[in-house]
Amino acid sequence: MHNHARIRWLKIGAAVTFGFGLLIGAAAVPSLQWPVNLMVDFVFFPPDSAQSVDTGAARLLSAITGGLMAGLGVMLWVVATELCPREPALGRRLILLGIGSWYIVDCAMSVAAGAPLNILFNTGFLLIFVLPAWGLTASTSS
């Protein structure tokens, strides 16, 4: 896969991350919580409608988490579009270290919270970035 194709995949991943951040952040508004409630209920398998983000504390954490995810998506977009074409090794390093750190902490704390199924969601996000970033090469024509 050439760098331009890898960068395209990274941009798709950045857009997905931004969109997911908006979705999570929207759960701060009670009338917009249902998609996140479904997701939260699923990761605390089995789905039984026992989990939701309907408390003030959960809505605040949704607002914070959503904002961080949206910001991460924007940052990844800028790294993919502006840095990776010029300095692919640095772009690769930033993406792999950032996504890797997030993955380890998120997965470990998901298990601690009793939601190990969240590791599947996290692994999807991880692969969206690691697979294209791993092969970025020094030549933009590669």
C-alpha positions in Angstrom: 0.0 0.0 0.0 1.4 3.4 -1.0 1.7 6.3 1.5 -1.2 8.2 -0.1 -3.5 5.2 0.4 -2.3 4.8 4.0 -2.9 8.5 4.6 -6.4 8.2 3.2 -7.1 5.4 5.7 -5.7 7.5 8.5 -8.0 10.4 7.5 -11.0 8.0 7.5 -10.0 6.9 11.0 -9.6 10.5 12.1 -13.1 11.3 10.7 -14.6 8.2 12.5 -12.9 9.2 15.7 -14.3 12.8 15.4 -17.8 11.5 14.7 -17.6 9.1 17.6 -16.6 12.0 19.8 -19.6 13.9 18.7 -21.8 10.9 19.4 -20.4 10.4 22.9 -20.5 14.1 23.7 -24.2 14.3 22.5 -25.0 11.9 25.3 -24.7 14.9 27.7 -28.1 15.9 26.3 -30.8 13.6 27.7 -32.8 13.4 24.5 -29.7 12.4 22.5 -28.5 9.6 24.9 -30.1 6.6 23.3 -27.2 5.6 20.9 -24.7 5.7 23.8 -27.1 4.0 26.1 -27.3 1.1 23.6 -23.5 0.9 23.3 -23.0 1.1 27.1 -25.6 -1.6 27.7 -23.9 -3.8 25.1 -20.4 -3.5 26.5 -21.7 -4.5 29.9 -22.9 -7.8 28.3 -25.5 -9.1 28.3 -27.7 -6.3 27.0 -30.4 -5.8 29.6 -31.1 -2.0 29.7 -29.5 -1.9 33.2 -26.7 0.6 32.1 -27.2 4.1 30.8 -25.7 7.5 31.0 -28.7 9.1 32.6 -27.0 10.6 35.7 -25.5 14.1 35.9 -22.0 12.6 36.5 -22.3 10.3 33.5 -23.5 13.1 31.3 -20.5 15.2 32.4 -18.1 12.4 31.6 -19.8 12.0 28.2 -19.3 15.7 27.5 -15.6 15.5 28.5 -14.9 12.2 26.8 -16.8 13.3 23.6 -14.8 16.5 23.5 -11.5 14.6 23.9 -12.4 12.1 21.2 -13.5 14.9 18.8 -10.2 16.8 19.5 -8.2 13.6 19.0 -9.9 13.1 15.7 -9.0 16.6 14.6 -5.4 16.2 15.7 -5.1 12.9 13.9 -6.6 14.5 10.8 -3.9 17.2 10.9 -1.1 14.7 11.5 -2.4 12.6 8.6 -2.9 15.5 6.2 0.0 17.8 7.0 2.7 15.9 8.8 2.6 12.3 7.3 3.2 13.4 3.7 6.3 15.5 4.7 7.6 13.5 7.7 6.0 10.0 7.6 8.4 8.6 10.3 7.4 11.3 12.8 3.7 11.0 11.8 3.9 7.2 12.3 5.6 7.6 15.7 3.0 10.1 16.9 0.1 8.0 15.8 1.4 4.7 17.2 2.5 6.1 20.5 -0.7 8.1 21.0 -3.1 5.4 19.9 -1.1 2.7 21.7 -1.2 4.6 25.0 -4.9 5.3 24.7 -5.5 1.6 23.9 -3.6 0.2 26.9 -5.3 2.6 29.4 -8.8 2.3 27.9 -8.7 -1.5 27.8 -7.2 -1.9 31.3 -9.7 0.4 32.8 -12.6 -1.1 30.8 -11.8 -4.5 32.4 -11.5 -2.8 35.8 -14.9 -1.2 35.2 -16.4 -4.6 34.4 -16.8 -4.0 30.7 -14.2 -6.2 29.0 -16.2 -6.3 25.8 -15.2 -2.7 25.2 -11.8 -4.2 24.2 -13.4 -5.3 20.9 -14.5 -1.7 20.2 -11.1 -0.4 21.1 -9.3 -3.0 19.0 -11.4 -1.7 16.0 -10.2 1.8 16.6 -6.6 0.6 17.1 -6.5 -1.2 13.8 -8.0 1.7 11.9 -4.8 3.6 12.8 -2.0 1.0 13.4 -2.4 -0.8 10.1 -1.9 2.2 7.8 0.5 4.1 10.1 2.8 1.1 10.6 3.8 1.0 6.9 4.4 4.7 6.3 7.7 5.1 4.6 10.2 7.9 4.1 9.3 8.4 0.5 5.8 9.8 -0.3 5.9 8.0 -3.6 6.1 4.6 -1.8 
